[in-house]
Amino acid sequence: MFRLVNLGELKCGKTDFNSFLKLSGDILRFGGVSKAIVIDRYNNVVKGNDLCDALRRLGCVYAPVTINEDSETLARLVTLEELGFYEDIKPEPMRVFRSTLELLYRNWPTPLVRLESLSSKEVNVWCKLEWYNPYSCSVKDRIAWYMLKKAFEELGRVDTLYEATSTNTGLALAALSNIYGIKSRLYLPSTTQQCVDYIFRLMGAEVLRKEATITTEMIEDVKKDALKDGAVNLNQFENDYNFEVHLRYTAKEIDLQVRSSGLKLAAVVGGLGTSGHLSAISHYMKNRYGDQVKVIGVVPASGSIIPGIRRVESGMKWVHLVKVDMIYDVTLKEALEGLINVARRDGILVGLSGGAIVQAARKAISDGVVNEGDIILIIPDHGLKYIEIIERCIEVQFF
């Protein structure tokens, strides 16, 4: 026989990322678990440490346990619902928050809104508006919060943070550093618009510009500086908590929103920057629903620079570990056209990467990649942040 216990009571260690990826895929695909974790009377895990860790990292509340190794294999599947898989998505119904941290994670799910401008009888296009996150007004609040939270758990104390950023992760870390009393130094590539320096300094962060076109070119310099100065470098480009937070929250939110609204999910479209959020969503959707849900990535066309997204060949960790059905190249001009179209027809101003994602969705529909059902676009942030770039594009008569 087995019993369900709170995962917080179990003493289990952390497994490597590849093992977690495989086992979490199995759990999502089967919709639960068919084995119990073997424990002793002190709640130490004797057998099934990998299962214990995977359930914990997926955000489950409960785990099936036994003290008898012979009863490790269960007579039935213990479902995700029984494991409390969805319980960490608990929005505050009256929207009263006791701190800005609560405003972040108890304000999830972020809104899902239908775009009239792209929708038709056959296909409905929905935007998941990540600018409803409070610190950077972007999807990057999620990874900044989670990476820092895990750093506290593993290191105990963090005094100084060094991080390479193009804008949004830096804004989120600057805000969180203020909350926790941490010093932050943010490394920006030379291509980042100048106005963000003032925002970072206003937030109390130190800003260091580097002669680089994209953030990944600065990774090794930031690592060396952090090691020399005794600072913590969370490194959003290689930190698996980037992937994990989106698997545990963002993908799960989409699943709940789709099911509660009766949508027929046909595709998810998202930009590739670090590749964390789209890779995690792909891992979730492909294991839960198979190839009936297409996953479409968006990158800048060769020669274009679009803030927040970059070419796959520039180096991405997680996109190579999951299935992405196709990747669309979008030029800066096309991204602006997508931004303008949504602004003038739906009345919302998405960011430049959001404009690129809109255009990729338009291409996917036109190419027949998606013929019917619902498409969800992950819109990373708001367009007001990029007014400096938009102004330059007006000057060169892009539109």
C-alpha positions as CSV (number, residue, x, y, z in Angstrom):
1,M,0.0,0.0,0.0
2,F,1.0,3.6,-0.5
3,R,0.1,6.9,1.1
4,L,0.3,10.4,-0.1
5,V,2.6,12.7,1.9
6,N,3.6,16.4,1.5
7,L,6.7,16.5,-0.6
8,G,8.2,19.1,1.9
9,E,8.4,16.3,4.5
10,L,10.6,14.1,2.3
11,K,14.4,14.2,2.4
12,C,15.6,13.7,-1.1
13,G,18.6,15.1,-3.2
14,K,18.7,16.9,-6.5
15,T,19.3,14.9,-9.7
16,D,21.0,16.1,-12.9
17,F,19.0,18.1,-15.4
18,N,18.9,15.4,-18.1
19,S,17.4,12.9,-15.7
20,F,14.9,15.4,-14.6
21,L,14.0,16.2,-18.2
22,K,13.4,12.5,-19.0
23,L,11.4,11.7,-15.9
24,S,9.3,14.9,-16.0
25,G,8.4,14.1,-19.6
26,D,7.2,10.6,-18.5
27,I,5.1,12.1,-15.7
28,L,3.5,14.7,-18.0
29,R,2.9,12.1,-20.8
30,F,1.2,9.6,-18.5
31,G,-0.6,12.2,-16.5
32,G,0.8,10.9,-13.2
33,V,3.0,8.3,-11.6
34,S,2.7,4.5,-11.2
35,K,5.6,4.1,-8.7
36,A,5.9,5.0,-5.1
37,I,8.9,6.5,-3.4
38,V,10.4,4.2,-0.8
39,I,11.2,5.9,2.5
40,D,12.4,5.0,5.9
41,R,10.6,6.0,9.2
42,Y,12.5,9.3,9.2
43,N,11.2,10.3,5.8
44,N,14.6,9.7,4.1
45,V,14.3,8.5,0.6
46,V,15.6,5.0,0.2
47,K,14.6,4.4,-3.4
48,G,13.1,6.8,-5.9
49,N,15.2,9.9,-5.3
50,D,14.9,10.9,-9.0
51,L,11.1,10.6,-8.8
52,C,11.0,12.7,-5.6
53,D,13.1,15.4,-7.1
54,A,11.1,15.5,-10.4
55,L,7.8,15.8,-8.6
56,R,9.2,18.6,-6.4
57,R,10.6,20.5,-9.4
58,L,7.4,20.2,-11.3
59,G,5.6,21.9,-8.4
60,C,3.6,18.9,-7.1
61,V,2.5,19.2,-3.5
62,Y,2.2,15.4,-2.7
63,A,4.1,12.2,-3.5
64,P,3.1,8.6,-3.1
65,V,5.3,6.8,-0.6
66,T,5.8,3.3,0.9
67,I,8.1,1.8,3.4
68,N,8.1,-1.6,1.6
69,E,10.2,-1.9,-1.5
70,D,8.0,-4.8,-2.7
71,S,5.1,-2.3,-3.0
72,E,7.0,0.3,-5.0
73,T,5.0,-0.5,-8.2
74,L,1.5,0.8,-7.7
75,A,-1.7,-0.9,-8.7
76,R,-3.0,2.2,-10.4
77,L,-1.9,5.6,-11.7
78,V,-1.7,8.4,-9.2
79,T,-2.9,11.3,-11.2
80,L,-1.4,14.8,-11.5
81,E,-4.5,16.2,-9.8
82,E,-4.0,13.9,-6.8
83,L,-0.4,15.0,-6.6
84,G,-1.4,18.6,-6.3
85,F,0.3,19.4,-9.6
86,Y,-1.9,22.5,-10.3
87,E,-2.0,23.9,-6.7
88,D,0.9,26.3,-7.1
89,I,-1.2,28.3,-9.6
90,K,-3.3,30.2,-7.0
91,P,-4.2,33.7,-8.2
92,E,-5.5,36.2,-5.7
93,P,-9.2,36.6,-6.6
94,M,-9.6,40.1,-5.1
95,R,-6.2,41.3,-6.3
96,V,-5.0,42.5,-2.9
97,F,-1.3,41.8,-2.4
98,R,0.7,42.1,0.8
99,S,4.0,42.7,-1.0
100,T,5.3,43.2,-4.5
101,L,6.6,39.6,-4.4
102,E,3.0,38.5,-4.0
103,L,2.1,40.8,-6.8
104,L,4.4,38.8,-9.0
105,Y,3.5,35.1,-8.3
106,R,0.0,35.5,-7.0
107,N,-0.9,37.6,-10.0
108,W,-0.3,34.6,-12.3
109,P,-1.7,33.4,-14.7
110,T,-0.9,36.4,-16.8
111,P,-3.9,37.4,-19.1
112,L,-4.8,35.6,-22.3
113,V,-6.5,37.9,-24.8
114,R,-7.9,37.2,-28.3
115,L,-6.6,39.3,-31.2
116,E,-9.3,40.4,-33.6
117,S,-6.6,41.5,-36.1
118,L,-5.3,37.9,-36.6
119,S,-8.3,35.8,-35.8
120,S,-10.8,34.3,-38.3
121,K,-13.6,31.7,-38.4
122,E,-11.1,28.9,-38.5
123,V,-8.2,30.2,-36.3
124,N,-8.3,32.2,-33.1
125,V,-5.1,33.9,-32.1
126,W,-4.5,34.7,-28.4
127,C,-1.8,36.7,-26.7
128,K,-0.4,35.8,-23.3
129,L,0.5,39.2,-22.0
130,E,3.7,38.9,-20.0
131,W,4.0,42.6,-19.4
132,Y,1.6,42.1,-16.5
133,N,4.6,41.0,-14.4
134,P,5.5,44.0,-12.2
135,Y,9.2,44.5,-12.1
136,S,10.4,44.5,-15.7
137,C,6.9,44.4,-17.2
138,S,8.1,41.3,-19.0
139,V,8.4,37.5,-19.0
140,K,11.9,37.9,-17.5
141,D,10.4,38.6,-14.0
142,R,9.7,34.9,-13.8
143,I,13.3,33.7,-14.2
144,A,14.9,36.5,-12.2
145,W,12.6,35.7,-9.2
146,Y,13.1,31.9,-9.5
147,M,16.8,31.9,-10.1
148,L,17.3,34.3,-7.1
149,K,14.9,32.2,-4.9
150,K,16.9,29.1,-5.6
151,A,20.2,30.9,-5.1
152,F,19.0,31.8,-1.6
153,E,18.1,28.1,-0.9
154,E,21.4,26.8,-2.1
155,L,23.8,29.5,-1.0
156,G,22.1,30.8,2.1
157,R,23.1,34.4,1.4
158,V,23.7,36.6,-1.6
159,D,25.3,40.0,-1.2
160,T,26.2,41.0,-4.8
161,L,24.8,40.0,-8.2
162,Y,26.5,40.4,-11.6
163,E,24.4,39.6,-14.7
164,A,24.6,40.1,-18.5
165,T,21.3,41.4,-19.8
166,S,19.9,43.3,-22.8
167,T,17.2,44.9,-20.6
168,N,14.4,42.9,-19.0
169,T,16.2,40.4,-16.8
170,G,18.4,43.3,-15.6
171,L,15.3,45.3,-14.7
172,A,13.8,42.4,-12.7
173,L,17.1,41.7,-10.9
174,A,17.6,45.4,-10.1
175,A,14.1,45.5,-8.5
176,L,14.5,42.2,-6.6
177,S,18.0,43.3,-5.4
178,N,16.4,46.4,-3.8
179,I,13.8,44.2,-2.1
180,Y,16.4,41.9,-0.7
181,G,19.2,44.5,0.0
182,I,21.6,43.1,-2.6
183,K,24.1,45.1,-4.7
184,S,23.7,44.5,-8.5
185,R,25.9,45.1,-11.4
186,L,24.4,44.8,-14.9
187,Y,26.4,44.2,-18.0
188,L,24.8,45.6,-21.2
189,P,25.9,45.1,-24.9
190,S,26.6,48.2,-26.9
191,T,23.5,47.6,-29.1
192,T,21.1,48.1,-26.2
193,Q,19.2,51.4,-26.3
194,Q,20.8,54.1,-24.2
195,C,17.7,55.1,-22.2
196,V,17.8,51.8,-20.1
197,D,21.0,52.9,-18.4
198,Y,19.1,55.7,-16.7
199,I,16.4,53.3,-15.5
200,F,19.0,50.9,-14.1
201,R,20.7,53.7,-12.3
202,L,17.4,55.0,-11.0
203,M,16.8,51.5,-9.6
204,G,20.2,51.7,-7.8
205,A,22.1,49.2,-10.0
206,E,25.6,49.7,-11.4
207,V,25.7,49.6,-15.2
208,L,28.7,48.4,-17.3
209,R,28.6,48.7,-21.1
210,K,30.6,46.2,-23.1
211,E,31.6,46.2,-26.8
212,A,29.3,43.4,-27.7
213,T,26.4,43.1,-30.1
214,I,24.5,40.4,-28.1
215,T,24.5,39.5,-24.4
216,T,26.0,36.0,-24.9
217,E,29.2,37.6,-26.0
218,M,29.7,38.9,-22.5
219,I,29.1,35.7,-20.5
220,E,32.7,34.7,-19.9
221,D,33.7,38.2,-18.9
222,V,30.8,38.4,-16.4
223,K,31.8,35.0,-14.9
224,K,35.4,36.1,-14.5
225,D,34.4,39.4,-12.8
226,A,32.0,37.6,-10.5
227,L,34.6,35.1,-9.4
228,K,37.2,37.8,-8.9
229,D,34.9,40.0,-6.8
230,G,33.1,37.3,-4.9
231,A,29.7,38.1,-6.6
232,V,27.0,35.7,-7.7
233,N,26.4,35.3,-11.4
234,L,23.0,33.7,-11.9
235,N,23.7,33.4,-15.7
236,Q,20.2,33.2,-17.2
237,F,21.7,31.6,-20.4
238,E,22.9,28.4,-18.7
239,N,20.9,28.3,-15.4
240,D,18.4,25.4,-15.6
241,Y,16.0,27.3,-13.3
242,N,15.3,29.4,-16.3
243,F,13.7,26.4,-17.9
244,E,12.3,25.0,-14.7
245,V,10.3,28.1,-13.7
246,H,8.5,28.1,-17.1
247,L,7.8,24.4,-16.9
248,R,6.4,24.8,-13.4
249,Y,4.4,27.9,-13.9
250,T,4.1,29.4,-17.4
251,A,3.3,26.2,-19.3
252,K,1.0,25.0,-16.5
253,E,-0.9,28.3,-16.7
254,I,-1.4,28.0,-20.4
255,D,-2.7,24.4,-19.9
256,L,-5.2,25.6,-17.2
257,Q,-6.3,28.7,-19.2
258,V,-6.9,26.6,-22.3
259,R,-8.9,23.9,-20.5
260,S,-10.9,26.4,-18.4
261,S,-11.9,28.4,-21.6
262,G,-12.7,25.4,-23.7
263,L,-10.0,26.3,-26.3
264,K,-8.7,23.8,-28.9
265,L,-4.9,24.5,-28.7
266,A,-3.3,24.1,-32.0
267,A,0.0,25.9,-31.6
268,V,2.2,28.0,-29.3
269,V,4.4,30.7,-30.8
270,G,7.2,32.3,-28.9
271,G,10.6,34.1,-29.4
272,L,13.9,32.4,-28.8
273,G,16.3,34.4,-26.6
274,T,17.8,32.3,-23.9
275,S,15.3,29.7,-25.2
276,G,14.1,29.0,-21.6
277,H,10.4,29.7,-21.9
278,L,9.6,28.3,-25.3
279,S,11.7,25.1,-24.6
280,A,9.8,24.5,-21.3
281,I,6.4,25.1,-22.9
282,S,7.4,22.7,-25.7
283,H,8.5,20.0,-23.2
284,Y,5.2,20.4,-21.4
285,M,2.9,20.5,-24.4
286,K,4.6,17.8,-26.4
287,N,4.5,15.4,-23.5
288,R,1.0,16.2,-22.4
289,Y,-0.6,16.5,-25.8
290,G,1.8,15.2,-28.4
291,D,2.2,16.7,-31.9
292,Q,-1.4,17.9,-32.0
293,V,0.1,21.1,-30.5
294,K,2.6,22.7,-32.8
295,V,5.5,24.7,-31.2
296,I,6.9,27.5,-33.3
297,G,10.0,29.6,-32.6
298,V,10.8,33.1,-33.7
299,V,14.3,34.5,-34.3
300,P,15.6,37.7,-36.0
301,A,16.4,37.3,-39.7
302,S,20.1,37.3,-40.5
303,G,21.4,40.9,-40.2
304,S,18.5,42.1,-38.0
305,I,18.7,42.9,-34.4
306,I,15.4,42.6,-32.5
307,P,15.7,43.1,-28.7
308,G,14.9,40.0,-26.7
309,I,15.4,37.4,-29.4
310,R,18.5,36.2,-31.3
311,R,19.7,33.6,-33.8
312,V,19.9,30.0,-32.7
313,E,23.5,29.7,-33.9
314,S,24.4,32.4,-31.3
315,G,24.2,29.7,-28.7
316,M,21.1,28.4,-26.8
317,K,21.0,25.7,-24.2
318,W,17.5,24.3,-24.0
319,V,16.0,24.5,-27.5
320,H,18.2,21.6,-28.6
321,L,16.7,19.3,-25.9
322,V,13.1,19.6,-27.0
323,K,11.1,19.5,-30.1
324,V,10.3,22.7,-31.9
325,D,8.3,22.1,-35.1
326,M,9.6,25.1,-37.0
327,I,11.5,28.4,-36.6
328,Y,10.5,31.6,-38.5
329,D,13.0,34.3,-39.4
330,V,11.6,37.8,-39.0
331,T,13.2,41.1,-40.0
332,L,13.2,44.2,-37.8
333,K,10.9,45.9,-40.4
334,E,8.5,42.9,-40.2
335,A,8.5,43.1,-36.4
336,L,7.6,46.8,-36.6
337,E,4.8,46.0,-39.0
338,G,3.4,43.4,-36.6
339,L,3.6,45.8,-33.7
340,I,1.8,48.5,-35.7
341,N,-0.9,46.2,-37.0
342,V,-1.8,45.1,-33.5
343,A,-1.6,48.6,-32.1
344,R,-3.9,50.0,-34.8
345,R,-6.4,47.2,-34.9
346,D,-6.4,45.8,-31.3
347,G,-5.3,48.9,-29.4
348,I,-2.4,47.3,-27.5
349,L,1.3,48.1,-28.0
350,V,3.4,45.0,-27.9
351,G,7.2,45.0,-27.8
352,L,9.4,44.5,-30.8
353,S,9.9,40.8,-30.1
354,G,6.1,40.6,-29.7
355,G,5.7,42.2,-33.1
356,A,8.0,39.5,-34.5
357,I,6.0,36.8,-32.9
358,V,2.8,38.3,-34.4
359,Q,4.3,38.2,-37.8
360,A,5.5,34.6,-37.4
361,A,2.0,33.6,-36.4
362,R,0.6,35.4,-39.5
363,K,3.1,33.4,-41.6
364,A,2.2,30.1,-40.0
365,I,-1.4,30.7,-40.8
366,S,-0.7,31.8,-44.3
367,D,1.6,28.8,-44.9
368,G,-1.0,26.4,-43.7
369,V,1.0,25.2,-40.7
370,V,-2.1,25.9,-38.6
371,N,-5.4,25.6,-40.4
372,E,-7.8,25.6,-37.4
373,G,-8.1,25.9,-33.7
374,D,-6.4,28.3,-31.2
375,I,-2.9,29.7,-31.4
376,I,-1.3,31.2,-28.3
377,L,1.4,33.9,-28.7
378,I,3.8,34.5,-25.8
379,I,4.2,38.3,-25.9
380,P,7.3,39.0,-23.8
381,D,6.8,42.7,-23.0
382,H,5.3,46.1,-23.8
383,G,6.3,48.4,-26.7
384,L,6.8,51.7,-24.7
385,K,10.2,50.3,-23.6
386,Y,11.5,50.5,-27.1
387,I,10.5,54.0,-28.1
388,E,14.1,54.9,-28.8
389,I,14.4,52.1,-31.5
390,I,10.9,52.9,-32.9
391,E,11.9,56.6,-33.2
392,R,15.0,55.6,-35.2
393,C,12.9,53.4,-37.5
394,I,10.5,56.3,-38.2
395,E,13.6,58.4,-39.1
396,V,14.7,55.8,-41.7
397,Q,11.1,55.6,-43.0
398,F,10.5,52.0,-42.1
399,F,6.8,52.9,-41.9
